[in-house]
Amino acid sequence: MAFSKKNIRFTLNGILFVALFAIASIQISEIGFIKNLAVSPLIIGIVLGMLYANTLRNQLPHEWVPGIVFSAKQLLRLAIIFYGFRITFQQITEVGMAGLAVSVIMLTSTLLLGSWAGIKLFKMDRDTSILTAAGSSICGAAAVLATEPVLKAQAYKSAVAVGTVVLFGTIAMFLYPLMYKSGILGMDPETYGIYVGGTIHEVAQVVAAGDAIGGIAANDAVIVKMTRVMMIAPVLILLGIVISVSARKGGQKNEKVKLLIPWFAVWFVIMSGINSLHIFPEAAVANINRADTFMLTMAMTALGMETNMAKFKQAGIKPVLLSLLMFAWLVVGGYFVTQWAVTLF
């Protein structure tokens, strides 16, 4: 047992080791040019973790490994729960039906397209396909992290999915403002904000693409994006049910299949509801969010530490092609869905 009287000291050493990497990641994210690029500490954390995993990992005391696993699993669930303090139900209503419609349509269509194309078109394994689709459709790295325990996926598959989010989300972060300023989009700032929030991968990337225009575009982009984040919970609950039903249909009639309900997703919604009541002072919520960012960074770092590049290479070019397909849908399909929603509502 990781936290038995005999092992707890070693486990805590492993957790502290991950925490030190997370602190370094956050400090690096505040460096001038990196901050201007809006590179999330979560992304830096997984990169540092992977660098360590493929260089000095064999120097790590074996007894510390449970601390790394704890950070990548249990701490992750806690971080997703407290992620709910970044959202209020009021924010969703502020952006109106147009923003909600774009969020629902783009999330659902991208998730289904990515899952189907990954498994059927590119012949990828189920876990990598769904993780990659979740990262593109919901909220980037955080969605990949939240989906991993539901699928019980291997760490390197999550790392592959996060890598695609970094690649195409970064491209989107620079591409969208350029398209807006060049006049190609032909959108007003409000519509642009909905388009950005409904189609770009990471929250940080949405903030950067929205801030490049400023004003109402920046505000609407963040609000629409957070409605997508809110949908992590129902998506994971449905995914858990689908996996359970599929397992029951697998022919093991005599074997009990446990219904997979990711309770941390339910608690995520509860925390969002509590945040919507404005019970806590703004300063307290800000501190909770800072602590949550740190926990998420630790989880990403631990994920990187569990990722061997040999396995990463086994994934090949297919996850990139799958993400490119979803990226094309988000940019082109998202444009027409946004225009339709704004016109209708």
C-alpha positions, 0 to 999 in steps of 0.5 A: 500500500502506497500510504501504509506506515512502511511506505508513506515516507517514500510515497510522499517523497515521490509526490514532493519530487513531482511538486518540485517539477510543477513549481519549475513549470509554473516559473518557466511559464512566467518567463517573458516570451513564453508568457506572451505565447500563452503556453500553459504550465500544464504543457510545460509540466508534461514536457519536463516530465517526459524529458526526465522520463527518457533521460534520468528516470532510471535514477529514481528510487523505485519506492518513490514511483507510487507517489508519481502514480498518485499524482497522475491518478488520484491528485488528477481527479481532485484537480478536475473537481476543483476546476469547477471553481473556474465556471459559473452557470451565470457565465453560460447564460450571459453568452446566450443561446448562440454561444451555447449552441456553438459549444454543444454542436462543435463539441459533439460533432468533433468528439464523434468525428474524432472517435469514429475516424480514429477507430474506423478510418485510421485504425487506431486503438480506442483509447488513443482515438477517444483521448485525442478527440476529447482534447480537440473537442472539449478543453485540451489537456485538461479534457485528456486528463479527465478522460484518461481514468474513465478509459483506464488508458495508458499514460503514453496514450494521454501524452500522445493526445496532449501533444496533438492539442499543443500542436494544433491549438498553438496553430489556432492561437495564431491563425484566428487573429490573423484571419480576423484582422485580414478580413477573411472571416467577415465577423464582428467582434462578438461573433469572433469571440463565439467562434474562438471559444467554440473551436480552439482547444486550450483555455489559455489558447482561447484567452490569447486568441481573444485578447488579440482582438480585445473587448467583447471578443475576449470576454465572449471567447472565454465564456463560450469556452467555459461552457465547453469545459462545463460539458466535461461532466456529462460527456464523461458520464455518458462515456462511462455508461457507453463503455459499461454497455459495450463491455456487457455486450462483449459476451461475458454474460457471467462476469459482472461489469461495473458501471463506470460513473466518473464521480469526480465529474459529478463533483465538478458540476457541484463545485461549479454550482457552489461557485455560481452562488458566490459564497466565497470571496473572489480572493478565495476563489482565485486562490483555489484556482491557483492551487488547482492549476498547481495540482493539474500541473503536477498531474501533467508532470507525473503523466510525462514521467510515466511516458516512455518515448519508445511507446510514443513513437509506436503511435506514429503519424496517425494521431497527428492526421486524426487531429489535423482532420478535427482541426480542419473541421473546427476551423471550417465547420466551426465557422459555418456553425457559428454564423448559423447560430448567430443568425438564428439566435 
